[in-house]
Amino acid sequence: MKTSVFKKMKRAAAITIAALLCKQVNAFSTTTTTNVNFADWIADAPNEITEWKKCQVEGIIPSYVKGTLIRNGGGIWSGEEESYSHIFDGLAKIHSYRINDQEVEHQARFLQGKWYNEYVKKNKQSLPAGIGTGPVLDANEIPKGGISHTAQVLYDTVVNFDNTPVNIWDFTPHQDTTKKRITAITDAPPRTLIDINTMDTLSSSTMNVFASKSKGYELLITAHPLYSQNKNKDDTSVDSYNVAVELGLNGICVNLVKETSEGKRTVVTSIKSQDGIPYTHSFGLSKNYAMIVLQPLRLTPAPDKQIELGFLRSMDHVDYTRVILIELATGKVVLDKSIDEKVYFYHMISQAEIMEDGDTVVSLRLCAYKTPEQLTGEHQFMRLEKCRKGRHMRNKLHKGGKFCDIICNIKDQSVKVEWNDEINQGFELPVTRYSRTFNGEVPSSNESNVLQAHPRYVYAFGAFALGHLDYDNWGLFKFDLEKNKIDSYYQQDSVYLSEPIFVPDPNGKKEDDGVLLSQAYFGHEQETKLLVLDGTDMTVIAEVPTGNVAPLDFHGTWIADCNP
């Protein structure tokens, strides 16, 4: 479904106006908006669709889009006498879309682990409580406390916690889809194994199998593994890398972990942390190097403070950012430097390798913040007891991340931080065409000194869209990092959008040849739809109404059909 020349000219003009508005946020003289029913999007959604339900497709889905999209997030935050106070802590619920030859089927199911089953055993009246992103609140919205509650929380966190509402990972991307099992994960060791054909929960675990060389308890591991950026030597296995924090005989260690498709886990290298337990949600990986950026946050050692505030708002702060660069082939730490500039972030975007005057330079691109408010502040991202109180409270939230490059020169051991201040639209959950590619599919460059490039285009959602003063004004953006501008966007009244997933056109010639899949809540219709957008100009080419309501989700994946 192609756009007319007139429509493209009109859209180009709109983008130019939007760019000007993004540079002049205060140009709006009013916060009046028609965005409605945002609160529905962050409310409990207890209903399930446990069998594949056929949905009507409005528009045309390209024939190459064959596979399954799975979104992960919370579904329930409230009991009769208590509630979870942060959106990251909801009981895990997946929303799935099976797409084949213009047919789309949909499911919405809670993951059936210990955490959820404990809720069911209590007649869905009482929530299990652990150390979460935020505290558990009583009926008066006061953090629950006391000796017995603290003891129960500590016990359940260590023994029973298996809630995995953050991401979906495929450890076997090369495998026949009909035999595939996929994994729901979070920022801690628990995993939930899911049957991709039925979406049944097959098993859950409270901790990872220990990696070889491990000498302690794995406390944290990021929710964003990354595939090896090198071409596989054979078709039998694909390596996934991740960063974990271990407590044990060697003290506090940050481990770069590699896991094969067969489940063998090894520690590539282990780095001691002398100043507390660091928190990181993602890291960088390129063909030859992994980069770990330890932002200036450390978990408080006081469990009562974590229970009262949640682990993020109770963080201790240090005065520096630590940058660690690891050579993958040897496991050698080739750079380990603390810098004065403070960089805070959830999500990496891409990592590049460049040769400059014979020196290797590695650049990690982030969606980052100059202050910690988005993570640890009073008005941190989606603190529910505040955000559910209305638009006026949500308008106090952070305007979103900025593009930030951490640049490491191995020879002179220097680290530079470069912020992109030309693009003022804040954004979250950035993705590129290459975010989940494997088998050596990485961005290339015509310049001979570039071993691995950053992608030109980045897709992400953003609140306060197009310079608006209303947080509830959301949009999906395509950023052009060569021209440092918004290339195109999708924004509609009362449409609240999830992280986009890029599905490449196998016959495409350009980086942006493909489509984006985004689960969106339409506030006026009070219904969730799957949107299919053209990756080149962000026009909607198909909508799939579900007849369902899916809450704000976090991450997910596209599993392309792969049947030998």
C-alpha positions as semicolon CSV with decimal commas, in nm:
position;residue;x (nm);y (nm);z (nm)
1;M;0,000;0,000;0,000
2;K;0,206;0,290;-0,129
3;T;0,168;0,654;-0,032
4;S;0,079;0,907;-0,301
5;V;0,325;1,181;-0,395
6;F;0,095;1,440;-0,239
7;K;0,071;1,243;0,083
8;K;0,448;1,208;0,099
9;M;0,493;1,583;0,048
10;K;0,236;1,651;0,318
11;R;0,408;1,407;0,551
12;A;0,749;1,561;0,483
13;A;0,608;1,899;0,578
14;A;0,460;1,753;0,895
15;I;0,796;1,600;0,988
16;T;0,969;1,936;0,937
17;I;0,714;2,104;1,162
18;A;0,754;1,825;1,418
19;A;1,130;1,872;1,422
20;L;1,087;2,242;1,491
21;L;0,844;2,164;1,771
22;C;1,087;1,918;1,923
23;K;1,346;2,198;1,943
24;Q;1,094;2,432;2,097
25;V;0,901;2,225;2,348
26;N;0,767;2,536;2,519
27;A;0,599;2,645;2,197
28;F;0,278;2,475;2,316
29;S;0,064;2,719;2,510
30;T;-0,173;2,456;2,649
31;T;-0,170;2,103;2,783
32;T;-0,522;2,035;2,652
33;T;-0,536;1,707;2,464
34;T;-0,787;1,457;2,341
35;N;-0,577;1,157;2,444
36;V;-0,816;0,936;2,642
37;N;-0,817;0,617;2,847
38;F;-0,441;0,597;2,902
39;A;-0,525;0,466;3,251
40;D;-0,678;0,152;3,093
41;W;-0,336;0,074;2,949
42;I;-0,173;0,052;3,292
43;A;-0,463;-0,125;3,463
44;D;-0,500;-0,492;3,553
45;A;-0,592;-0,719;3,260
46;P;-0,699;-1,052;3,416
47;N;-0,873;-1,199;3,109
48;E;-0,694;-1,465;2,907
49;I;-0,725;-1,609;2,557
50;T;-0,584;-1,959;2,600
51;E;-0,648;-2,096;2,251
52;W;-0,544;-1,945;1,920
53;K;-0,815;-1,694;1,820
54;K;-0,843;-1,593;1,454
55;C;-0,841;-1,215;1,403
56;Q;-0,961;-1,003;1,111
57;V;-0,682;-0,835;0,916
58;E;-0,752;-0,483;0,789
59;G;-0,503;-0,407;0,513
60;I;-0,223;-0,616;0,361
61;I;0,057;-0,790;0,553
62;P;0,357;-0,862;0,327
63;S;0,391;-1,230;0,237
64;Y;0,738;-1,256;0,392
65;V;0,596;-1,184;0,739
66;K;0,548;-1,543;0,855
67;G;0,611;-1,637;1,215
68;T;0,514;-1,553;1,570
69;L;0,538;-1,222;1,757
70;I;0,547;-1,256;2,135
71;R;0,518;-0,960;2,372
72;N;0,597;-0,986;2,744
73;G;0,487;-0,766;3,034
74;G;0,276;-0,760;3,347
75;G;-0,095;-0,840;3,363
76;I;-0,197;-0,809;3,727
77;W;-0,069;-0,566;3,991
78;S;-0,358;-0,561;4,241
79;G;-0,490;-0,792;4,513
80;E;-0,768;-0,734;4,763
81;E;-0,541;-0,598;5,034
82;E;-0,215;-0,514;4,860
83;S;-0,074;-0,408;4,526
84;Y;0,252;-0,391;4,336
85;S;0,361;-0,030;4,302
86;H;0,571;-0,053;3,985
87;I;0,473;-0,168;3,640
88;F;0,784;-0,389;3,612
89;D;0,657;-0,610;3,898
90;G;0,325;-0,732;3,753
91;L;0,249;-1,102;3,716
92;A;0,398;-1,205;3,380
93;K;0,158;-1,220;3,086
94;I;0,244;-1,284;2,721
95;H;0,049;-1,166;2,417
96;S;0,122;-1,365;2,102
97;Y;0,042;-1,323;1,733
98;R;0,085;-1,608;1,485
99;I;0,103;-1,469;1,130
100;N;0,085;-1,669;0,807
101;D;-0,048;-1,579;0,461
102;Q;-0,267;-1,287;0,570
103;E;-0,404;-1,484;0,863
104;V;-0,338;-1,375;1,221
105;E;-0,418;-1,569;1,537
106;H;-0,387;-1,428;1,888
107;Q;-0,337;-1,552;2,244
108;A;-0,306;-1,377;2,581
109;R;-0,184;-1,594;2,870
110;F;-0,029;-1,567;3,213
111;L;0,295;-1,760;3,264
112;Q;0,221;-2,050;3,496
113;G;0,516;-2,039;3,736
114;K;0,535;-2,062;4,115
115;W;0,473;-1,689;4,154
116;Y;0,150;-1,688;3,954
117;N;0,029;-2,020;4,096
118;E;0,072;-1,884;4,449
119;Y;-0,165;-1,604;4,350
120;V;-0,414;-1,860;4,214
121;K;-0,392;-2,072;4,533
122;K;-0,499;-1,767;4,732
123;N;-0,812;-1,738;4,514
124;K;-0,652;-1,448;4,327
125;Q;-0,705;-1,228;4,631
126;S;-0,348;-1,191;4,760
127;L;-0,023;-1,126;4,574
128;P;0,310;-1,297;4,642
129;A;0,566;-1,049;4,771
130;G;0,937;-1,027;4,695
131;I;1,199;-0,756;4,665
132;G;1,077;-0,583;4,351
133;T;1,133;-0,272;4,146
134;G;0,891;-0,099;4,382
135;P;0,749;-0,187;4,725
136;V;0,434;-0,386;4,790
137;L;0,166;-0,146;4,913
138;D;-0,120;-0,210;5,156
139;A;-0,480;-0,100;5,098
140;N;-0,384;0,254;5,203
141;E;-0,095;0,264;4,953
142;I;0,162;0,247;5,232
143;P;0,460;0,012;5,186
144;K;0,405;-0,309;5,379
145;G;0,662;-0,379;5,650
146;G;0,723;-0,545;5,982
147;I;0,933;-0,841;6,089
148;S;0,704;-1,115;5,956
149;H;0,654;-0,943;5,619
150;T;1,027;-0,882;5,582
151;A;1,109;-1,244;5,663
152;Q;0,850;-1,371;5,414
153;V;0,973;-1,136;5,141
154;L;1,335;-1,245;5,182
155;Y;1,240;-1,614;5,183
156;D;1,014;-1,588;4,878
157;T;1,268;-1,380;4,685
158;V;1,535;-1,647;4,724
159;V;1,323;-1,965;4,713
160;N;1,004;-1,901;4,515
161;F;1,052;-1,600;4,287
162;D;1,018;-1,704;3,921
163;N;0,819;-1,415;3,774
164;T;0,963;-1,328;3,431
165;P;0,766;-1,034;3,282
166;V;1,037;-0,844;3,094
167;N;1,161;-1,011;2,775
168;I;1,149;-1,317;2,548
169;W;1,466;-1,486;2,424
170;D;1,521;-1,762;2,172
171;F;1,836;-1,958;2,255
172;T;1,789;-2,166;1,937
173;P;1,724;-1,912;1,658
174;H;1,855;-2,154;1,395
175;Q;1,628;-2,441;1,497
176;D;1,317;-2,580;1,327
177;T;1,027;-2,371;1,459
178;T;0,803;-2,674;1,511
179;K;1,048;-2,807;1,772
180;K;1,136;-2,477;1,931
181;R;1,099;-2,371;2,292
182;I;1,140;-2,012;2,393
183;T;1,229;-1,844;2,722
184;A;1,074;-1,559;2,919
185;I;1,333;-1,371;3,124
186;T;1,378;-1,078;3,362
187;D;1,667;-0,890;3,528
188;A;1,730;-1,187;3,757
189;P;1,819;-1,554;3,701
190;P;1,463;-1,704;3,682
191;R;1,347;-1,833;3,345
192;T;1,016;-1,961;3,210
193;L;1,017;-2,211;2,924
194;I;0,731;-2,175;2,673
195;D;0,607;-2,398;2,388
196;I;0,595;-2,172;2,082
197;N;0,319;-2,374;1,916
198;T;0,072;-2,379;2,207
199;M;0,210;-2,098;2,429
200;D;0,184;-2,338;2,722
201;T;0,423;-2,285;3,014
202;L;0,648;-2,592;3,015
203;S;0,859;-2,515;3,322
204;S;0,998;-2,235;3,535
205;S;1,310;-2,196;3,743
206;T;1,413;-1,972;4,030
207;M;1,780;-1,959;3,926
208;N;2,012;-2,034;3,636
209;V;2,221;-2,344;3,600
210;F;2,561;-2,230;3,726
211;A;2,808;-2,136;3,456
212;S;3,143;-2,314;3,464
213;K;3,399;-2,110;3,663
214;S;3,114;-1,970;3,875
215;K;3,199;-1,957;4,244
216;G;2,892;-1,807;4,398
217;Y;2,525;-1,712;4,379
218;E;2,407;-1,543;4,061
219;L;2,202;-1,251;4,191
220;L;2,128;-1,048;3,875
221;I;2,152;-1,101;3,500
222;T;2,033;-0,857;3,235
223;A;1,704;-0,906;3,053
224;H;1,884;-0,837;2,725
225;P;2,108;-1,120;2,605
226;L;2,277;-1,067;2,269
227;Y;2,367;-1,312;1,995
228;S;2,725;-1,351;1,882
229;Q;2,789;-1,103;1,601
230;N;3,005;-1,349;1,407
231;K;2,898;-1,597;1,142
232;N;2,846;-1,946;1,280
233;K;3,109;-2,205;1,195
234;D;2,831;-2,460;1,163
235;D;2,453;-2,478;1,196
236;T;2,444;-2,669;1,523
237;S;2,459;-2,386;1,775
238;V;2,426;-2,011;1,824
239;D;2,601;-1,842;2,118
240;S;2,417;-1,594;2,338
241;Y;2,609;-1,355;2,564
242;N;2,489;-1,183;2,880
243;V;2,616;-0,996;3,186
244;A;2,550;-1,130;3,536
245;V;2,634;-1,019;3,888
246;E;2,761;-1,294;4,119
247;L;2,804;-1,297;4,495
248;G;3,044;-1,554;4,633
249;L;3,389;-1,659;4,736
250;N;3,549;-1,391;4,520
251;G;3,323;-1,117;4,655
252;I;3,102;-0,923;4,415
253;C;3,184;-1,004;4,053
254;V;3,046;-0,888;3,718
255;N;3,057;-1,183;3,479
256;L;3,038;-1,190;3,102
257;V;2,857;-1,519;3,038
258;K;2,829;-1,718;2,714
259;E;2,556;-1,978;2,662
260;T;2,526;-2,221;2,371
261;S;2,200;-2,336;2,215
262;E;2,250;-2,663;2,403
263;G;2,245;-2,481;2,736
264;K;2,616;-2,494;2,822
265;R;2,705;-2,179;3,018
266;T;3,060;-2,052;3,068
267;V;3,210;-1,738;3,220
268;V;3,414;-1,557;2,954
269;T;3,563;-1,328;3,214
270;S;3,491;-1,208;3,566
271;I;3,553;-0,855;3,696
272;K;3,547;-0,763;4,063
273;S;3,327;-0,482;4,190
274;Q;3,484;-0,322;4,497
275;D;3,217;-0,058;4,555
276;G;2,896;-0,258;4,584
277;I;2,646;-0,446;4,369
278;P;2,601;-0,272;4,031
279;Y;2,279;-0,271;3,830
280;T;2,276;-0,291;3,452
281;H;1,982;-0,372;3,225
282;S;2,180;-0,414;2,901
283;F;2,534;-0,414;2,759
284;G;2,714;-0,383;2,426
285;L;2,841;-0,651;2,189
286;S;3,016;-0,637;1,852
287;K;3,219;-0,887;1,654
288;N;3,528;-0,875;1,875
289;Y;3,435;-0,695;2,196
290;A;3,180;-0,672;2,474
291;M;3,137;-0,342;2,656
292;I;2,990;-0,326;3,006
293;V;2,894;0,018;3,134
294;L;2,832;0,025;3,508
295;Q;2,616;0,329;3,572
296;P;2,662;0,515;3,904
297;L;2,406;0,303;4,092
298;R;2,462;0,028;4,348
299;L;2,206;-0,189;4,525
300;T;2,168;-0,092;4,887
301;P;2,285;-0,369;5,123
302;A;1,992;-0,288;5,357
303;P;1,701;-0,528;5,278
304;D;1,453;-0,325;5,485
305;K;1,523;-0,022;5,266
306;Q;1,475;-0,229;4,951
307;I;1,143;-0,358;5,084
308;E;1,027;-0,008;5,178
309;L;1,124;0,166;4,851
310;G;1,190;-0,111;4,599
311;F;1,537;-0,193;4,476
312;L;1,558;0,095;4,226
313;R;1,453;0,391;4,442
314;S;1,666;0,255;4,729
315;M;1,984;0,254;4,518
316;D;2,307;0,396;4,655
317;H;2,485;0,642;4,427
318;V;2,854;0,666;4,338
319;D;3,031;0,955;4,167
320;Y;3,149;0,792;3,847
321;T;3,063;0,565;3,555
322;R;3,279;0,256;3,506
323;V;3,345;0,134;3,151
324;I;3,483;-0,216;3,087
325;L;3,585;-0,349;2,745
326;I;3,644;-0,723;2,697
327;E;3,808;-0,899;2,404
328;L;3,581;-1,194;2,323
329;A;3,843;-1,424;2,172
330;T;4,064;-1,421;2,483
331;G;3,837;-1,301;2,763
332;K;4,099;-1,033;2,835
333;V;3,987;-0,702;2,983
334;V;4,149;-0,453;2,744
335;L;4,007;-0,140;2,910
336;D;3,867;-0,077;3,258
337;K;3,822;0,289;3,339
338;S;3,607;0,501;3,568
339;I;3,507;0,840;3,431
340;D;3,366;1,143;3,609
341;E;3,072;1,186;3,374
342;K;2,758;1,014;3,498
343;V;2,562;0,815;3,241
344;Y;2,234;0,646;3,333
345;F;2,047;0,409;3,105
346;Y;1,828;0,105;3,058
347;H;1,890;0,020;2,694
348;M;2,176;-0,010;2,453
349;I;2,112;0,039;2,082
350;S;2,418;-0,085;1,893
351;Q;2,794;-0,124;1,908
352;A;3,050;-0,039;1,638
353;E;3,419;-0,112;1,579
354;I;3,640;0,134;1,390
355;M;4,011;0,162;1,313
356;E;4,149;0,516;1,364
357;D;4,518;0,568;1,281
358;G;4,583;0,204;1,355
359;D;4,399;0,214;1,689
360;T;4,088;0,010;1,761
361;V;3,795;0,225;1,870
362;V;3,476;0,067;2,005
363;S;3,161;0,277;2,027
364;L;2,853;0,178;2,227
365;R;2,534;0,371;2,147
366;L;2,279;0,407;2,428
367;C;1,938;0,550;2,502
368;A;2,063;0,735;2,809
369;Y;1,987;1,001;3,069
370;K;2,212;1,264;3,227
371;T;2,039;1,228;3,565
372;P;1,900;0,922;3,745
373;E;1,537;1,039;3,785
374;Q;1,397;0,803;3,521
375;L;1,533;0,506;3,716
376;T;1,543;0,607;4,082
377;G;1,352;0,934;4,121
378;E;1,029;1,014;4,299
379;H;0,863;1,022;3,957
380;Q;1,048;0,728;3,804
381;F;0,907;0,553;3,496
382;M;0,563;0,405;3,564
383;R;0,546;0,413;3,941
384;L;0,185;0,299;3,943
385;E;0,051;0,454;4,263
386;K;0,140;0,790;4,112
387;C;0,078;0,734;3,740
388;R;-0,268;0,589;3,799
389;K;-0,375;0,907;3,978
390;G;-0,414;1,091;3,651
391;R;-0,258;1,280;3,364
392;H;-0,128;1,558;3,589
393;M;0,093;1,302;3,768
394;R;0,213;1,137;3,449
395;N;0,313;1,477;3,317
396;K;0,580;1,483;3,589
397;L;0,758;1,187;3,431
398;H;1,090;1,211;3,249
399;K;1,071;1,314;2,883
400;G;1,274;1,014;2,770
401;G;1,624;0,915;2,672
402;K;1,879;1,078;2,441
403;F;2,127;0,923;2,202
404;C;2,461;0,883;2,378
405;D;2,784;0,720;2,252
406;I;3,046;0,572;2,485
407;I;3,367;0,567;2,279
408;C;3,670;0,362;2,390
409;N;4,017;0,381;2,237
410;I;4,207;0,068;2,337
411;K;4,555;0,197;2,260
412;D;4,545;0,521;2,459
413;Q;4,292;0,385;2,713
414;S;4,065;0,686;2,668
415;V;3,687;0,697;2,711
416;K;3,473;0,973;2,561
417;V;3,103;1,038;2,612
418;E;2,919;1,209;2,328
419;W;2,557;1,318;2,368
420;N;2,343;1,387;2,063
421;D;2,170;1,715;2,147
422;E;2,039;1,774;1,795
423;I;1,748;1,532;1,842
424;N;1,525;1,652;2,122
425;Q;1,243;1,401;2,104
426;G;1,283;1,173;2,406
427;F;1,243;0,803;2,342
428;E;1,249;0,458;2,504
429;L;1,295;0,092;2,405
430;P;1,497;0,157;2,086
431;V;1,540;-0,115;1,822
432;T;1,711;-0,144;1,485
433;R;1,694;-0,386;1,197
434;Y;1,990;-0,569;1,356
435;S;1,875;-0,583;1,720
436;R;1,826;-0,961;1,715
437;T;2,007;-1,078;1,404
438;F;2,262;-1,357;1,427
439;N;2,499;-1,552;1,203
440;G;2,708;-1,246;1,123
441;E;2,436;-1,015;0,991
442;V;2,565;-0,678;1,111
443;P;2,562;-0,322;0,971
444;S;2,834;-0,260;0,712
445;S;2,999;0,053;0,582
446;N;3,161;0,170;0,260
447;E;3,451;0,304;0,466
448;S;3,735;0,049;0,485
449;N;3,829;0,143;0,841
450;V;3,484;0,053;0,977
451;L;3,481;-0,311;1,088
452;Q;3,124;-0,292;1,215
453;A;2,902;0,014;1,180
454;H;2,616;0,157;1,381
455;P;2,282;0,119;1,202
456;R;2,159;0,432;1,031
457;Y;1,800;0,399;1,151
458;V;1,667;0,356;1,503
459;Y;1,300;0,296;1,584
460;A;1,150;0,374;1,924
461;F;0,841;0,501;2,097
462;G;0,830;0,834;2,275
463;A;0,594;1,012;2,514
464;F;0,543;1,390;2,496
465;A;0,548;1,318;2,122
466;L;0,643;1,598;1,883
467;G;0,711;1,847;2,160
468;H;0,369;1,813;2,323
469;L;0,337;1,897;2,693
470;D;0,117;1,592;2,757
471;Y;0,291;1,268;2,854
472;D;-0,001;1,068;2,714
473;N;0,079;1,194;2,363
474;W;0,272;0,890;2,236
475;G;0,428;0,819;1,900
476;L;0,652;0,576;1,715
477;F;0,960;0,738;1,565
478;K;1,213;0,649;1,300
479;F;1,537;0,834;1,371
480;D;1,796;0,892;1,097
481;L;2,134;0,902;1,276
482;E;2,323;1,005;0,962
483;K;2,114;1,320;0,925
484;N;2,041;1,356;1,298
485;K;1,669;1,402;1,259
486;I;1,331;1,235;1,284
487;D;1,294;1,068;0,945
488;S;0,926;0,974;0,985
489;Y;0,680;0,887;1,256
490;Y;0,340;0,746;1,346
491;Q;0,128;0,937;1,595
492;Q;-0,247;0,921;1,643
493;D;-0,478;1,056;1,910
494;S;-0,528;0,811;2,198
495;V;-0,306;0,539;2,050
496;Y;-0,048;0,404;2,298
497;L;0,231;0,203;2,141
498;S;0,466;-0,073;2,247
499;E;0,827;-0,138;2,150
500;P;0,840;-0,195;1,772
501;I;0,995;-0,510;1,626
502;F;1,160;-0,493;1,283
503;V;1,094;-0,774;1,033
504;P;1,327;-0,737;0,732
505;D;1,218;-0,783;0,372
506;P;1,442;-1,071;0,249
507;N;1,444;-0,916;-0,099
508;G;1,504;-0,561;0,024
509;K;1,816;-0,366;-0,070
510;K;1,811;-0,095;0,197
511;E;1,848;-0,105;0,573
512;D;1,490;0,007;0,627
513;D;1,326;-0,232;0,380
514;G;1,087;-0,423;0,601
515;V;0,800;-0,373;0,840
516;L;0,756;-0,287;1,205
517;L;0,521;-0,480;1,430
518;S;0,384;-0,290;1,729
519;Q;0,114;-0,391;1,977
520;A;-0,093;-0,078;2,041
521;Y;-0,381;0,016;2,269
522;F;-0,646;0,229;2,100
523;G;-0,798;0,442;2,375
524;H;-1,113;0,548;2,190
525;E;-1,204;0,191;2,092
526;Q;-1,066;0,054;2,422
527;E;-0,909;-0,230;2,226
528;T;-0,560;-0,360;2,154
529;K;-0,456;-0,395;1,791
530;L;-0,145;-0,520;1,619
531;L;-0,006;-0,255;1,385
532;V;0,204;-0,337;1,080
533;L;0,398;-0,032;0,961
534;D;0,616;0,025;0,657
535;G;0,974;0,054;0,783
536;T;1,061;0,314;0,519
537;D;0,799;0,581;0,597
538;M;0,609;0,459;0,908
539;T;0,273;0,438;0,731
540;V;0,032;0,176;0,863
541;I;-0,024;-0,096;0,604
542;A;-0,231;-0,329;0,823
543;E;-0,421;-0,332;1,152
544;V;-0,530;-0,641;1,342
545;P;-0,799;-0,580;1,607
546;T;-0,787;-0,840;1,885
547;G;-1,107;-0,775;2,079
548;N;-0,877;-0,778;2,381
549;V;-0,703;-0,531;2,612
550;A;-0,327;-0,577;2,656
551;P;-0,152;-0,355;2,914
552;L;0,169;-0,162;2,850
553;D;0,428;-0,429;2,778
554;F;0,806;-0,419;2,775
555;H;0,993;-0,638;2,531
556;G;0,939;-0,932;2,302
557;T;1,064;-1,105;1,993
558;W;0,975;-1,212;1,642
559;I;1,028;-1,582;1,570
560;A;1,031;-1,628;1,193
561;D;0,903;-1,959;1,062
562;C;1,203;-2,184;1,007
563;N;1,107;-2,532;0,886
564;P;1,377;-2,728;0,703
